[in-house]
Amino acid sequence: MGTWLRTLASAPAGRAARRTPRPAGGSPAAPHWSGATRTAFRFGFVYAGLYCLTTPQIYLALRGGGMGRLQEAADSWAKLWEIRPVRNRVSVRVLGRELGDRFDGGDDPHTWAGQLCWLAGAAAATPLWSVLDRHRTHYTALDRWFRLAVRFCLAAQMFSYGAAKAVPLQFQLPPSKLVEPLGDLSPMGLLWAQTGFSKPYQMLLGCAEIAGGLLLVAPRTATAGALLSAAEMSQVFLLNMTFDVPVKVHSFHLLLLSLLLLAPEAPRLAGALLTSRPLPPSAPPDLFRSRPMNRISTALQLGAGLWLLGAQLRNDWSFWRNYGDGREKPELYGVWDVTDFSVDGERNPLSAAGGRRWRRVVVDSADAVAVQRTDDSLDPCTAVIDMDARTIALTSTADPGWRAALAFRRPADDRLTLEGEAGGHRLRLHLRRRELGTFPLVGRGFHWVQDNSYLR
């Protein structure tokens, strides 16, 4: 892939090949690519084609994003290309491990084994294609259609990731993160928390990614879109590498797709940055010889791009309203400090409920509650809160065998009493709600003028 990017930058496959000079006779001169360029194109075509065709994230984005049945369709698409016996053999021989049943599309062994398979497939197909098609001097027409497909695969991903931030949906800062010790956060958890803290920052990131996708779908602005996408994917890939986010493989390939689209423009971009010579204008490649057909093609590309963006925004907005921060907060939302704690009739025991006394109960949403122990550890739970029956049912996500069935009373707006069974013990708790504004991260706010540095 890298060889193709370098050779295309100086090969006739760029704008010069698309606007070939006419000789005296009036017919256009036939373009001629070097042998290295043709070989690199064949390899890149096969490898990038396999990646775009078999990646469930790209397939889901091209379907308009969303969850539910569309997500099920993406999972089915991934299984269609699973070739499990081959992937498992590669995983055992190269990664030293058997493939499990779980496949989440991240940086798991299943994904790594798949990329090694596609790499080997492209390496095997390239010489065979070169032998069978050794008399061809260029792939100008195929290159145009291939770049159109790559543009839309990349644009759909920019819309997918951009919409999830612009809504905002991807990064959240629930109340439980406010009481979780910083050192207990994973690197990815720290990145999610700091980005979720500032919704304007997250939304601007999303708008930038959406802008890259919009520029990509228009032929005349595709180069600007590829340049913007390359800059954004470079940042995303760097964050994934430095914060151990398990999307390193995918973000790296999206960066490669951006560079692939930029390769023919490399001489012009280098000239614009390094010289003061006037540069010739860049003209988008025509898919057809007929001008009306090219206009229809451009209109269809713009329409398809706007549909993809609209579908993604609509799906993410609906998800945000129903499951994200956009839904109504529950009445018990917030951080509740335990002021009195009894287990099986014994008040404030040093060893309680499995050796860890409850310190806080944090209600993140109507179906998510976290229990914080006195050692500051957090136990996230799925919750069913019935305000009419005044009951809370909890199930630990880390230990599904641990359950709690508690009845509550609320003598005051900031007071709560819980009583019931939890993990085989009888519990009784008195709690007081802490105002979220008392946390410096929430209550600090923004200041144009600051008398002293605030580092805490």
ROMIZA-748491 format. One record per residue (C-alpha): residue number from 1; z, x, y; residue in one letter. Coordinates in steps of 0.5 Angstrom, whole numbers. Each point is the difference from the previous one (the first is absolute). Example, Ala and Ser with C-alpha at 12.3 -4.5 7.8 and 13.67 -1.06 7.14 Angstrom:
BEGIN
<r k="1" pz="16" px="25" py="-9" r="a"/>
<r k="2" pz="-2" px="2" py="7" r="s"/>
END
This chain:
BEGIN
<r k="1" pz="0" px="0" py="0" r="m"/>
<r k="2" pz="2" px="6" py="5" r="g"/>
<r k="3" pz="-7" px="3" py="-2" r="t"/>
<r k="4" pz="-4" px="-6" py="2" r="w"/>
<r k="5" pz="4" px="-1" py="7" r="l"/>
<r k="6" pz="-2" px="7" py="2" r="r"/>
<r k="7" pz="-7" px="0" py="-3" r="t"/>
<r k="8" pz="-1" px="-6" py="3" r="l"/>
<r k="9" pz="2" px="2" py="7" r="a"/>
<r k="10" pz="-6" px="5" py="1" r="s"/>
<r k="11" pz="-5" px="-4" py="-5" r="a"/>
<r k="12" pz="-6" px="-4" py="2" r="p"/>
<r k="13" pz="4" px="-6" py="-3" r="a"/>
<r k="14" pz="3" px="-1" py="7" r="g"/>
<r k="15" pz="-3" px="-3" py="6" r="r"/>
<r k="16" pz="-6" px="5" py="0" r="a"/>
<r k="17" pz="-2" px="-3" py="-7" r="a"/>
<r k="18" pz="0" px="-7" py="3" r="r"/>
<r k="19" pz="-4" px="1" py="6" r="r"/>
<r k="20" pz="-5" px="5" py="-3" r="t"/>
<r k="21" pz="-5" px="3" py="5" r="p"/>
<r k="22" pz="-7" px="-3" py="-1" r="r"/>
<r k="23" pz="-6" px="5" py="-2" r="p"/>
<r k="24" pz="-7" px="0" py="4" r="a"/>
<r k="25" pz="-2" px="-5" py="-5" r="g"/>
<r k="26" pz="5" px="-5" py="2" r="g"/>
<r k="27" pz="4" px="-1" py="-7" r="s"/>
<r k="28" pz="7" px="2" py="0" r="p"/>
<r k="29" pz="1" px="7" py="-3" r="a"/>
<r k="30" pz="4" px="-1" py="-7" r="a"/>
<r k="31" pz="7" px="2" py="0" r="p"/>
<r k="32" pz="2" px="6" py="-4" r="h"/>
<r k="33" pz="8" px="1" py="-2" r="w"/>
<r k="34" pz="2" px="7" py="-3" r="s"/>
<r k="35" pz="2" px="0" py="-7" r="g"/>
<r k="36" pz="7" px="1" py="1" r="a"/>
<r k="37" pz="0" px="-6" py="5" r="t"/>
<r k="38" pz="-3" px="-4" py="-6" r="r"/>
<r k="39" pz="5" px="2" py="-5" r="t"/>
<r k="40" pz="5" px="-1" py="5" r="a"/>
<r k="41" pz="-2" px="-7" py="1" r="f"/>
<r k="42" pz="-1" px="-2" py="-7" r="r"/>
<r k="43" pz="7" px="2" py="-1" r="f"/>
<r k="44" pz="3" px="-3" py="6" r="g"/>
<r k="45" pz="-4" px="-7" py="-2" r="f"/>
<r k="46" pz="3" px="0" py="-7" r="v"/>
<r k="47" pz="7" px="2" py="2" r="y"/>
<r k="48" pz="1" px="-4" py="6" r="a"/>
<r k="49" pz="-4" px="-6" py="-3" r="g"/>
<r k="50" pz="5" px="0" py="-6" r="l"/>
<r k="51" pz="6" px="0" py="5" r="y"/>
<r k="52" pz="-2" px="-5" py="4" r="c"/>
<r k="53" pz="-2" px="-5" py="-6" r="l"/>
<r k="54" pz="6" px="1" py="-4" r="t"/>
<r k="55" pz="6" px="0" py="5" r="t"/>
<r k="56" pz="3" px="-6" py="0" r="p"/>
<r k="57" pz="3" px="1" py="8" r="q"/>
<r k="58" pz="-8" px="0" py="2" r="i"/>
<r k="59" pz="-2" px="-6" py="-5" r="y"/>
<r k="60" pz="6" px="-4" py="3" r="l"/>
<r k="61" pz="-2" px="2" py="7" r="a"/>
<r k="62" pz="-7" px="-2" py="-1" r="l"/>
<r k="63" pz="2" px="-7" py="-2" r="r"/>
<r k="64" pz="4" px="-1" py="6" r="g"/>
<r k="65" pz="7" px="3" py="-2" r="g"/>
<r k="66" pz="6" px="-5" py="-1" r="g"/>
<r k="67" pz="4" px="-1" py="-6" r="m"/>
<r k="68" pz="1" px="-5" py="-5" r="g"/>
<r k="69" pz="-6" px="-1" py="-4" r="r"/>
<r k="70" pz="-4" px="5" py="4" r="l"/>
<r k="71" pz="5" px="5" py="-2" r="q"/>
<r k="72" pz="-1" px="-2" py="-7" r="e"/>
<r k="73" pz="-7" px="1" py="0" r="a"/>
<r k="74" pz="1" px="7" py="3" r="a"/>
<r k="75" pz="5" px="1" py="-6" r="d"/>
<r k="76" pz="-6" px="-2" py="-5" r="s"/>
<r k="77" pz="-5" px="4" py="3" r="w"/>
<r k="78" pz="4" px="6" py="-1" r="a"/>
<r k="79" pz="1" px="-2" py="-7" r="k"/>
<r k="80" pz="-7" px="0" py="-1" r="l"/>
<r k="81" pz="-1" px="7" py="2" r="w"/>
<r k="82" pz="6" px="2" py="-4" r="e"/>
<r k="83" pz="-3" px="4" py="-6" r="i"/>
<r k="84" pz="7" px="1" py="-2" r="r"/>
<r k="85" pz="-1" px="4" py="-6" r="p"/>
<r k="86" pz="-4" px="5" py="4" r="v"/>
<r k="87" pz="5" px="0" py="6" r="r"/>
<r k="88" pz="6" px="1" py="-5" r="n"/>
<r k="89" pz="-4" px="6" py="-3" r="r"/>
<r k="90" pz="-1" px="3" py="7" r="v"/>
<r k="91" pz="7" px="-1" py="2" r="s"/>
<r k="92" pz="3" px="3" py="-7" r="v"/>
<r k="93" pz="-4" px="6" py="1" r="r"/>
<r k="94" pz="0" px="1" py="7" r="v"/>
<r k="95" pz="7" px="-3" py="3" r="l"/>
<r k="96" pz="4" px="0" py="-7" r="g"/>
<r k="97" pz="2" px="-7" py="0" r="r"/>
<r k="98" pz="-2" px="-6" py="-4" r="e"/>
<r k="99" pz="-3" px="-6" py="5" r="l"/>
<r k="100" pz="5" px="-6" py="1" r="g"/>
<r k="101" pz="-1" px="-7" py="0" r="d"/>
<r k="102" pz="1" px="0" py="8" r="r"/>
<r k="103" pz="-5" px="1" py="5" r="f"/>
<r k="104" pz="1" px="-1" py="7" r="d"/>
<r k="105" pz="-6" px="3" py="3" r="g"/>
<r k="106" pz="4" px="6" py="3" r="g"/>
<r k="107" pz="1" px="7" py="-2" r="d"/>
<r k="108" pz="2" px="-2" py="-7" r="d"/>
<r k="109" pz="-3" px="4" py="-6" r="p"/>
<r k="110" pz="-5" px="-5" py="-1" r="h"/>
<r k="111" pz="-3" px="1" py="7" r="t"/>
<r k="112" pz="0" px="7" py="-1" r="w"/>
<r k="113" pz="-3" px="0" py="-7" r="a"/>
<r k="114" pz="-6" px="-5" py="3" r="g"/>
<r k="115" pz="-2" px="5" py="5" r="q"/>
<r k="116" pz="0" px="6" py="-5" r="l"/>
<r k="117" pz="-5" px="-5" py="-4" r="c"/>
<r k="118" pz="-4" px="-2" py="6" r="w"/>
<r k="119" pz="0" px="8" py="2" r="l"/>
<r k="120" pz="-3" px="2" py="-7" r="a"/>
<r k="121" pz="-5" px="-6" py="0" r="g"/>
<r k="122" pz="-3" px="2" py="7" r="a"/>
<r k="123" pz="0" px="8" py="-3" r="a"/>
<r k="124" pz="-4" px="-2" py="-6" r="a"/>
<r k="125" pz="-4" px="-5" py="3" r="a"/>
<r k="126" pz="-3" px="4" py="6" r="t"/>
<r k="127" pz="-3" px="5" py="-5" r="p"/>
<r k="128" pz="-3" px="-5" py="-4" r="l"/>
<r k="129" pz="-3" px="-4" py="6" r="w"/>
<r k="130" pz="-3" px="7" py="3" r="s"/>
<r k="131" pz="-4" px="1" py="-6" r="v"/>
<r k="132" pz="-2" px="-7" py="-1" r="l"/>
<r k="133" pz="-2" px="0" py="8" r="d"/>
<r k="134" pz="-2" px="7" py="1" r="r"/>
<r k="135" pz="-6" px="-2" py="4" r="h"/>
<r k="136" pz="3" px="-4" py="5" r="r"/>
<r k="137" pz="0" px="4" py="7" r="t"/>
<r k="138" pz="5" px="-5" py="3" r="h"/>
<r k="139" pz="4" px="-6" py="0" r="y"/>
<r k="140" pz="0" px="-3" py="7" r="t"/>
<r k="141" pz="-1" px="-7" py="-2" r="a"/>
<r k="142" pz="5" px="0" py="-5" r="l"/>
<r k="143" pz="5" px="4" py="5" r="d"/>
<r k="144" pz="-1" px="-6" py="5" r="r"/>
<r k="145" pz="2" px="-6" py="-5" r="w"/>
<r k="146" pz="6" px="5" py="-3" r="f"/>
<r k="147" pz="3" px="1" py="7" r="r"/>
<r k="148" pz="0" px="-7" py="2" r="l"/>
<r k="149" pz="4" px="-2" py="-7" r="a"/>
<r k="150" pz="5" px="6" py="2" r="v"/>
<r k="151" pz="0" px="-3" py="7" r="r"/>
<r k="152" pz="2" px="-7" py="-2" r="f"/>
<r k="153" pz="5" px="3" py="-5" r="c"/>
<r k="154" pz="4" px="4" py="5" r="l"/>
<r k="155" pz="-1" px="-5" py="5" r="a"/>
<r k="156" pz="4" px="-5" py="-5" r="a"/>
<r k="157" pz="5" px="5" py="-1" r="q"/>
<r k="158" pz="1" px="1" py="8" r="m"/>
<r k="159" pz="1" px="-8" py="1" r="f"/>
<r k="160" pz="5" px="0" py="-6" r="s"/>
<r k="161" pz="4" px="5" py="2" r="y"/>
<r k="162" pz="-1" px="-1" py="8" r="g"/>
<r k="163" pz="2" px="-8" py="-1" r="a"/>
<r k="164" pz="6" px="1" py="-4" r="a"/>
<r k="165" pz="3" px="4" py="6" r="k"/>
<r k="166" pz="-3" px="-4" py="6" r="a"/>
<r k="167" pz="3" px="-6" py="-3" r="v"/>
<r k="168" pz="5" px="4" py="-1" r="p"/>
<r k="169" pz="2" px="-1" py="-8" r="l"/>
<r k="170" pz="-1" px="7" py="-3" r="q"/>
<r k="171" pz="7" px="3" py="3" r="f"/>
<r k="172" pz="6" px="-3" py="1" r="q"/>
<r k="173" pz="7" px="1" py="2" r="l"/>
<r k="174" pz="5" px="-5" py="-4" r="p"/>
<r k="175" pz="7" px="0" py="2" r="p"/>
<r k="176" pz="2" px="4" py="-6" r="s"/>
<r k="177" pz="-3" px="6" py="2" r="k"/>
<r k="178" pz="4" px="0" py="6" r="l"/>
<r k="179" pz="6" px="1" py="-4" r="v"/>
<r k="180" pz="-3" px="5" py="-5" r="e"/>
<r k="181" pz="2" px="7" py="0" r="p"/>
<r k="182" pz="-6" px="4" py="3" r="l"/>
<r k="183" pz="1" px="5" py="-6" r="g"/>
<r k="184" pz="-1" px="-5" py="-5" r="d"/>
<r k="185" pz="-7" px="-2" py="3" r="l"/>
<r k="186" pz="-6" px="3" py="-4" r="s"/>
<r k="187" pz="-5" px="3" py="4" r="p"/>
<r k="188" pz="-4" px="-6" py="0" r="m"/>
<r k="189" pz="5" px="-4" py="1" r="g"/>
<r k="190" pz="2" px="4" py="7" r="l"/>
<r k="191" pz="-8" px="-1" py="2" r="l"/>
<r k="192" pz="0" px="-7" py="-1" r="w"/>
<r k="193" pz="7" px="-1" py="3" r="a"/>
<r k="194" pz="-2" px="4" py="7" r="q"/>
<r k="195" pz="-7" px="-4" py="0" r="t"/>
<r k="196" pz="3" px="-6" py="-1" r="g"/>
<r k="197" pz="5" px="1" py="5" r="f"/>
<r k="198" pz="-6" px="0" py="6" r="s"/>
<r k="199" pz="-4" px="-6" py="-1" r="k"/>
<r k="200" pz="-4" px="2" py="6" r="p"/>
<r k="201" pz="-2" px="6" py="-3" r="y"/>
<r k="202" pz="-1" px="-3" py="-7" r="q"/>
<r k="203" pz="-5" px="-5" py="3" r="m"/>
<r k="204" pz="-4" px="6" py="4" r="l"/>
<r k="205" pz="-1" px="4" py="-6" r="l"/>
<r k="206" pz="-3" px="-7" py="-3" r="g"/>
<r k="207" pz="-4" px="-1" py="6" r="c"/>
<r k="208" pz="-3" px="7" py="-1" r="a"/>
<r k="209" pz="-2" px="-1" py="-7" r="e"/>
<r k="210" pz="-3" px="-6" py="1" r="i"/>
<r k="211" pz="-4" px="3" py="6" r="a"/>
<r k="212" pz="-3" px="5" py="-5" r="g"/>
<r k="213" pz="-2" px="-5" py="-5" r="g"/>
<r k="214" pz="-3" px="-4" py="6" r="l"/>
<r k="215" pz="-4" px="6" py="2" r="l"/>
<r k="216" pz="-2" px="1" py="-7" r="l"/>
<r k="217" pz="-3" px="-6" py="-1" r="v"/>
<r k="218" pz="-5" px="0" py="5" r="a"/>
<r k="219" pz="-6" px="5" py="-1" r="p"/>
<r k="220" pz="0" px="3" py="7" r="r"/>
<r k="221" pz="7" px="1" py="0" r="t"/>
<r k="222" pz="1" px="3" py="-7" r="a"/>
<r k="223" pz="1" px="7" py="2" r="t"/>
<r k="224" pz="5" px="-2" py="5" r="a"/>
<r k="225" pz="4" px="-4" py="-5" r="g"/>
<r k="226" pz="-1" px="6" py="-6" r="a"/>
<r k="227" pz="3" px="5" py="6" r="l"/>
<r k="228" pz="6" px="-5" py="1" r="l"/>
<r k="229" pz="1" px="-2" py="-7" r="s"/>
<r k="230" pz="0" px="8" py="-2" r="a"/>
<r k="231" pz="6" px="1" py="6" r="a"/>
<r k="232" pz="4" px="-6" py="-3" r="e"/>
<r k="233" pz="-1" px="2" py="-7" r="m"/>
<r k="234" pz="2" px="7" py="1" r="s"/>
<r k="235" pz="7" px="-2" py="3" r="q"/>
<r k="236" pz="1" px="-5" py="-5" r="v"/>
<r k="237" pz="-2" px="5" py="-6" r="f"/>
<r k="238" pz="5" px="5" py="4" r="l"/>
<r k="239" pz="6" px="-5" py="0" r="l"/>
<r k="240" pz="-1" px="-2" py="-7" r="n"/>
<r k="241" pz="0" px="7" py="-2" r="m"/>
<r k="242" pz="6" px="2" py="4" r="t"/>
<r k="243" pz="4" px="-6" py="-1" r="f"/>
<r k="244" pz="-2" px="-1" py="-8" r="d"/>
<r k="245" pz="-3" px="-7" py="1" r="v"/>
<r k="246" pz="-4" px="-1" py="-6" r="p"/>
<r k="247" pz="-7" px="-2" py="3" r="v"/>
<r k="248" pz="-2" px="8" py="0" r="k"/>
<r k="249" pz="-6" px="-1" py="-4" r="v"/>
<r k="250" pz="-3" px="-6" py="3" r="h"/>
<r k="251" pz="2" px="2" py="7" r="s"/>
<r k="252" pz="-4" px="7" py="-1" r="f"/>
<r k="253" pz="-6" px="-4" py="-3" r="h"/>
<r k="254" pz="0" px="-4" py="6" r="l"/>
<r k="255" pz="0" px="6" py="4" r="l"/>
<r k="256" pz="-6" px="3" py="-4" r="l"/>
<r k="257" pz="-4" px="-6" py="1" r="l"/>
<r k="258" pz="1" px="1" py="7" r="s"/>
<r k="259" pz="-2" px="7" py="0" r="l"/>
<r k="260" pz="-6" px="-2" py="-4" r="l"/>
<r k="261" pz="-3" px="-5" py="5" r="l"/>
<r k="262" pz="1" px="5" py="5" r="l"/>
<r k="263" pz="-3" px="6" py="-3" r="a"/>
<r k="264" pz="-7" px="-1" py="3" r="p"/>
<r k="265" pz="3" px="0" py="7" r="e"/>
<r k="266" pz="3" px="6" py="-1" r="a"/>
<r k="267" pz="-5" px="4" py="4" r="p"/>
<r k="268" pz="0" px="-4" py="6" r="r"/>
<r k="269" pz="8" px="-1" py="0" r="l"/>
<r k="270" pz="1" px="7" py="-1" r="a"/>
<r k="271" pz="-5" px="1" py="6" r="g"/>
<r k="272" pz="3" px="-5" py="4" r="a"/>
<r k="273" pz="7" px="4" py="-1" r="l"/>
<r k="274" pz="-2" px="7" py="0" r="l"/>
<r k="275" pz="-7" px="0" py="5" r="t"/>
<r k="276" pz="-2" px="-2" py="7" r="s"/>
<r k="277" pz="-7" px="-2" py="-3" r="r"/>
<r k="278" pz="-2" px="-7" py="1" r="p"/>
<r k="279" pz="0" px="-3" py="-7" r="l"/>
<r k="280" pz="-6" px="-5" py="-2" r="p"/>
<r k="281" pz="2" px="-7" py="-1" r="p"/>
<r k="282" pz="3" px="-3" py="-7" r="s"/>
<r k="283" pz="-4" px="-5" py="-3" r="a"/>
<r k="284" pz="2" px="-4" py="-6" r="p"/>
<r k="285" pz="-4" px="0" py="-6" r="p"/>
<r k="286" pz="-5" px="-6" py="-1" r="d"/>
<r k="287" pz="1" px="-4" py="-7" r="l"/>
<r k="288" pz="-7" px="-3" py="1" r="f"/>
<r k="289" pz="-7" px="2" py="3" r="r"/>
<r k="290" pz="0" px="-7" py="4" r="s"/>
<r k="291" pz="4" px="-1" py="6" r="r"/>
<r k="292" pz="2" px="-7" py="-1" r="p"/>
<r k="293" pz="3" px="1" py="-7" r="m"/>
<r k="294" pz="4" px="6" py="3" r="n"/>
<r k="295" pz="2" px="-5" py="5" r="r"/>
<r k="296" pz="2" px="-5" py="-5" r="i"/>
<r k="297" pz="3" px="6" py="-4" r="s"/>
<r k="298" pz="5" px="2" py="6" r="t"/>
<r k="299" pz="2" px="-8" py="1" r="a"/>
<r k="300" pz="2" px="0" py="-7" r="l"/>
<r k="301" pz="4" px="6" py="0" r="q"/>
<r k="302" pz="4" px="-2" py="6" r="l"/>
<r k="303" pz="1" px="-7" py="-3" r="g"/>
<r k="304" pz="2" px="3" py="-6" r="a"/>
<r k="305" pz="5" px="4" py="3" r="g"/>
<r k="306" pz="3" px="-5" py="5" r="l"/>
<r k="307" pz="1" px="-4" py="-6" r="w"/>
<r k="308" pz="4" px="5" py="-4" r="l"/>
<r k="309" pz="4" px="1" py="6" r="l"/>
<r k="310" pz="1" px="-7" py="1" r="g"/>
<r k="311" pz="2" px="-1" py="-7" r="a"/>
<r k="312" pz="5" px="6" py="0" r="q"/>
<r k="313" pz="3" px="-2" py="6" r="l"/>
<r k="314" pz="1" px="-8" py="-2" r="r"/>
<r k="315" pz="3" px="2" py="-7" r="n"/>
<r k="316" pz="5" px="5" py="3" r="d"/>
<r k="317" pz="2" px="-5" py="6" r="w"/>
<r k="318" pz="1" px="-5" py="-6" r="s"/>
<r k="319" pz="4" px="5" py="-4" r="f"/>
<r k="320" pz="4" px="2" py="6" r="w"/>
<r k="321" pz="2" px="-7" py="2" r="r"/>
<r k="322" pz="2" px="-2" py="-7" r="n"/>
<r k="323" pz="3" px="7" py="-3" r="y"/>
<r k="324" pz="1" px="5" py="6" r="g"/>
<r k="325" pz="4" px="0" py="7" r="d"/>
<r k="326" pz="-4" px="-6" py="2" r="g"/>
<r k="327" pz="3" px="-5" py="-4" r="r"/>
<r k="328" pz="7" px="-3" py="2" r="e"/>
<r k="329" pz="6" px="4" py="-1" r="k"/>
<r k="330" pz="5" px="-3" py="-4" r="p"/>
<r k="331" pz="7" px="-2" py="3" r="e"/>
<r k="332" pz="4" px="5" py="-3" r="l"/>
<r k="333" pz="-5" px="6" py="2" r="y"/>
<r k="334" pz="3" px="6" py="2" r="g"/>
<r k="335" pz="6" px="5" py="-2" r="v"/>
<r k="336" pz="6" px="-3" py="-2" r="w"/>
<r k="337" pz="6" px="5" py="-1" r="d"/>
<r k="338" pz="5" px="-1" py="-5" r="v"/>
<r k="339" pz="7" px="-1" py="3" r="t"/>
<r k="340" pz="4" px="-2" py="-6" r="d"/>
<r k="341" pz="-2" px="1" py="-8" r="f"/>
<r k="342" pz="3" px="-3" py="-6" r="s"/>
<r k="343" pz="-2" px="1" py="-7" r="v"/>
<r k="344" pz="3" px="-4" py="-6" r="d"/>
<r k="345" pz="6" px="-2" py="5" r="g"/>
<r k="346" pz="2" px="8" py="2" r="e"/>
<r k="347" pz="-1" px="1" py="7" r="r"/>
<r k="348" pz="-4" px="6" py="3" r="n"/>
<r k="349" pz="0" px="4" py="-7" r="p"/>
<r k="350" pz="-2" px="7" py="1" r="l"/>
<r k="351" pz="-4" px="-1" py="-6" r="s"/>
<r k="352" pz="-4" px="-7" py="-1" r="a"/>
<r k="353" pz="-6" px="-3" py="-2" r="a"/>
<r k="354" pz="-2" px="6" py="-4" r="g"/>
<r k="355" pz="3" px="5" py="4" r="g"/>
<r k="356" pz="-3" px="-1" py="7" r="r"/>
<r k="357" pz="3" px="-5" py="4" r="r"/>
<r k="358" pz="-4" px="-4" py="5" r="w"/>
<r k="359" pz="-1" px="2" py="7" r="r"/>
<r k="360" pz="-5" px="-4" py="3" r="r"/>
<r k="361" pz="-5" px="-6" py="-2" r="v"/>
<r k="362" pz="-7" px="1" py="4" r="v"/>
<r k="363" pz="-4" px="-6" py="0" r="v"/>
<r k="364" pz="-7" px="2" py="1" r="d"/>
<r k="365" pz="-4" px="-6" py="-1" r="s"/>
<r k="366" pz="1" px="-7" py="-4" r="a"/>
<r k="367" pz="-2" px="4" py="-7" r="d"/>
<r k="368" pz="3" px="7" py="1" r="a"/>
<r k="369" pz="7" px="2" py="1" r="v"/>
<r k="370" pz="3" px="7" py="-1" r="a"/>
<r k="371" pz="7" px="1" py="-2" r="v"/>
<r k="372" pz="3" px="7" py="3" r="q"/>
<r k="373" pz="6" px="3" py="-3" r="r"/>
<r k="374" pz="5" px="5" py="3" r="t"/>
<r k="375" pz="-4" px="6" py="-3" r="d"/>
<r k="376" pz="-5" px="-3" py="5" r="d"/>
<r k="377" pz="-5" px="-1" py="-6" r="s"/>
<r k="378" pz="-4" px="-6" py="1" r="l"/>
<r k="379" pz="-2" px="-5" py="-6" r="d"/>
<r k="380" pz="-6" px="-4" py="2" r="p"/>
<r k="381" pz="0" px="-7" py="-3" r="c"/>
<r k="382" pz="-5" px="-6" py="0" r="t"/>
<r k="383" pz="4" px="-6" py="3" r="a"/>
<r k="384" pz="0" px="-8" py="-1" r="v"/>
<r k="385" pz="4" px="-2" py="6" r="i"/>
<r k="386" pz="1" px="-8" py="0" r="d"/>
<r k="387" pz="3" px="-2" py="7" r="m"/>
<r k="388" pz="1" px="-7" py="-2" r="d"/>
<r k="389" pz="4" px="2" py="-6" r="a"/>
<r k="390" pz="3" px="6" py="3" r="r"/>
<r k="391" pz="-2" px="5" py="-5" r="t"/>
<r k="392" pz="-3" px="6" py="-1" r="i"/>
<r k="393" pz="-3" px="3" py="-7" r="a"/>
<r k="394" pz="-1" px="7" py="0" r="l"/>
<r k="395" pz="-4" px="5" py="-5" r="t"/>
<r k="396" pz="0" px="7" py="0" r="s"/>
<r k="397" pz="-7" px="3" py="0" r="t"/>
<r k="398" pz="3" px="7" py="-2" r="a"/>
<r k="399" pz="4" px="-4" py="-6" r="d"/>
<r k="400" pz="-3" px="-7" py="-2" r="p"/>
<r k="401" pz="6" px="-1" py="-4" r="g"/>
<r k="402" pz="5" px="0" py="6" r="w"/>
<r k="403" pz="0" px="-7" py="3" r="r"/>
<r k="404" pz="5" px="-3" py="5" r="a"/>
<r k="405" pz="1" px="-8" py="1" r="a"/>
<r k="406" pz="4" px="-1" py="7" r="l"/>
<r k="407" pz="2" px="-5" py="4" r="a"/>
<r k="408" pz="1" px="1" py="7" r="f"/>
<r k="409" pz="3" px="-3" py="6" r="r"/>
<r k="410" pz="-1" px="1" py="7" r="r"/>
<r k="411" pz="6" px="-1" py="5" r="p"/>
<r k="412" pz="-3" px="3" py="6" r="a"/>
<r k="413" pz="-7" px="2" py="2" r="d"/>
<r k="414" pz="2" px="7" py="-1" r="d"/>
<r k="415" pz="4" px="-1" py="-6" r="r"/>
<r k="416" pz="-1" px="-1" py="-8" r="l"/>
<r k="417" pz="4" px="-1" py="-6" r="t"/>
<r k="418" pz="-3" px="1" py="-7" r="l"/>
<r k="419" pz="3" px="-1" py="-7" r="e"/>
<r k="420" pz="-3" px="-1" py="-7" r="g"/>
<r k="421" pz="-2" px="5" py="-6" r="e"/>
<r k="422" pz="-4" px="6" py="1" r="a"/>
<r k="423" pz="-1" px="5" py="-6" r="g"/>
<r k="424" pz="6" px="-3" py="-4" r="g"/>
<r k="425" pz="5" px="0" py="5" r="h"/>
<r k="426" pz="3" px="-5" py="5" r="r"/>
<r k="427" pz="-1" px="2" py="7" r="l"/>
<r k="428" pz="2" px="-3" py="7" r="r"/>
<r k="429" pz="-2" px="3" py="6" r="l"/>
<r k="430" pz="1" px="-1" py="8" r="h"/>
<r k="431" pz="-6" px="3" py="4" r="l"/>
<r k="432" pz="-1" px="0" py="8" r="r"/>
<r k="433" pz="-7" px="1" py="2" r="r"/>
<r k="434" pz="-2" px="6" py="4" r="r"/>
<r k="435" pz="-5" px="-1" py="6" r="e"/>
<r k="436" pz="-6" px="4" py="-1" r="l"/>
<r k="437" pz="0" px="2" py="7" r="g"/>
<r k="438" pz="6" px="4" py="-1" r="t"/>
<r k="439" pz="-4" px="5" py="-4" r="f"/>
<r k="440" pz="-3" px="6" py="5" r="p"/>
<r k="441" pz="-7" px="-1" py="-4" r="l"/>
<r k="442" pz="0" px="-7" py="2" r="v"/>
<r k="443" pz="4" px="-1" py="7" r="g"/>
<r k="444" pz="-2" px="7" py="3" r="r"/>
<r k="445" pz="-7" px="-3" py="3" r="g"/>
<r k="446" pz="-5" px="4" py="4" r="f"/>
<r k="447" pz="2" px="4" py="7" r="h"/>
<r k="448" pz="-5" px="3" py="5" r="w"/>
<r k="449" pz="5" px="4" py="3" r="v"/>
<r k="450" pz="6" px="3" py="-4" r="q"/>
<r k="451" pz="5" px="4" py="3" r="d"/>
<r k="452" pz="2" px="4" py="-7" r="n"/>
<r k="453" pz="-4" px="1" py="-6" r="s"/>
<r k="454" pz="2" px="-5" py="-5" r="y"/>
<r k="455" pz="0" px="4" py="-7" r="l"/>
<r k="456" pz="4" px="-4" py="-4" r="r"/>
END
